[in-house]
Amino acid sequence: MTHTAFPSTHTTEVQGATVLVLDDERCISELLSEMLKILGFTPTACNAPADALKLLESQDFDVILTDFRMPQMNGDEFFRRAVAAKPSLSSRIVFLTGDTFSEETQRYLGGGVTRYLSKPFDIASVQQMIADIVSEHAAA
């Protein structure tokens, strides 16, 4: 008997949704990707923003989960470049950040331009965020 540890809120269009997971810490991107697989999503892990931007040139993703603080390129710059290349991504990018106290992060995330989840997050919140985004775009 197979079961998941998380309640399923998926509709048919959410099952199998493609998710790009971008975090400069490999262990985080890989762990989150494995959890997303268990939940029925199709994740792709990436550890460098420049590599993620290259992936976006050749692949479409339903949702992008990205760290906000990364050494090579911060989340704001990644967001701007990704949306410049593909404007439809503006409502599909979710920041995962443990840095909600810095003034810069609060100013950026508090502006309501993007979606975010604070670390530590629970996987049910990530699952619900993905489901919400995919459902919104399926209805459009």
C-alpha positions in Angstrom: 0.0 0.0 0.0 1.4 3.4 -1.0 0.5 6.6 0.7 1.9 10.1 1.1 2.6 11.8 4.4 0.8 14.9 3.2 -2.8 15.5 2.3 -3.4 15.8 -1.4 -5.1 19.0 -2.6 -4.3 18.2 -6.2 -6.8 18.5 -9.0 -5.9 16.7 -12.3 -4.2 19.8 -13.8 -1.9 20.2 -10.7 -0.7 16.6 -10.7 2.6 16.4 -12.5 3.1 20.2 -12.6 6.7 21.1 -13.5 8.6 23.0 -10.8 12.0 24.5 -11.0 13.7 24.5 -7.6 16.6 27.0 -7.4 18.8 27.1 -4.3 22.5 27.6 -4.1 22.6 25.0 -1.3 22.5 21.7 -3.2 21.2 19.7 -0.2 18.1 22.0 0.0 17.3 21.9 -3.7 17.7 18.2 -3.8 15.6 17.6 -0.6 12.8 19.8 -1.7 12.9 18.2 -5.2 12.5 14.7 -3.6 9.6 15.9 -1.5 7.9 17.4 -4.6 8.3 14.1 -6.5 6.6 12.3 -3.6 3.7 14.8 -3.9 3.3 14.1 -7.6 5.1 17.1 -9.1 7.8 17.0 -11.7 10.7 19.0 -10.2 14.1 20.1 -11.7 16.8 21.1 -9.2 19.2 23.8 -10.0 21.9 25.4 -7.8 23.0 28.5 -9.7 20.7 31.4 -11.0 22.7 31.7 -14.3 22.0 27.9 -14.9 18.4 28.4 -14.1 18.1 31.3 -16.6 19.6 29.0 -19.3 17.1 26.3 -18.4 14.3 28.8 -18.9 15.4 29.4 -22.4 14.6 25.9 -23.4 12.0 24.7 -20.9 8.7 25.9 -19.5 7.9 25.5 -15.8 4.5 25.8 -14.1 6.2 27.2 -11.0 9.6 28.3 -9.9 10.7 28.0 -6.3 13.8 30.1 -5.6 15.9 31.1 -2.7 16.1 34.9 -2.3 19.6 35.2 -1.0 22.2 33.6 -3.3 25.8 34.5 -3.8 26.0 34.9 -7.6 22.7 36.7 -8.2 20.1 37.7 -5.6 16.4 36.8 -6.0 15.5 40.3 -7.2 17.9 40.1 -10.1 16.9 36.5 -11.0 13.2 37.6 -10.9 13.8 40.6 -13.2 15.9 38.5 -15.7 13.5 35.6 -15.8 10.4 37.9 -16.3 12.3 39.9 -19.0 12.8 36.7 -20.9 9.4 35.2 -20.2 6.8 37.8 -18.8 4.3 35.0 -18.0 6.7 33.9 -15.1 5.9 37.0 -13.1 3.1 35.3 -11.2 4.8 31.9 -11.1 7.9 32.6 -9.1 7.9 31.9 -5.3 10.7 33.0 -3.1 11.8 30.8 -0.2 13.7 32.8 2.3 14.9 32.7 5.9 15.9 36.3 5.7 12.6 38.1 6.3 14.1 40.5 8.9 16.6 42.4 6.7 15.3 45.8 5.5 16.1 45.0 1.9 14.2 41.7 1.9 11.2 43.2 3.7 11.1 46.1 1.3 11.2 43.7 -1.7 8.9 41.0 -0.5 6.6 43.3 1.3 5.8 45.2 -1.9 3.4 42.5 -3.0 5.1 42.0 -6.3 6.0 38.4 -5.6 4.9 35.5 -3.6 7.1 34.1 -0.9 7.3 31.5 1.9 9.4 32.0 5.0 12.0 29.4 6.0 11.5 27.1 7.7 8.5 26.3 5.7 6.3 23.2 5.9 5.9 21.1 2.8 2.1 21.4 2.9 2.5 25.2 2.4 4.7 24.6 -0.6 2.3 22.1 -2.0 -0.6 24.5 -1.5 1.3 27.4 -3.1 2.1 25.3 -6.2 -1.5 24.1 -6.4 -2.8 27.7 -6.2 -0.5 29.0 -8.9 -1.2 26.1 -11.3 -5.0 26.3 -10.7 -4.9 30.1 -11.3 -3.1 29.7 -14.6 -5.3 26.8 -15.7 -8.4 28.9 -15.1 -7.0 31.8 -17.2 
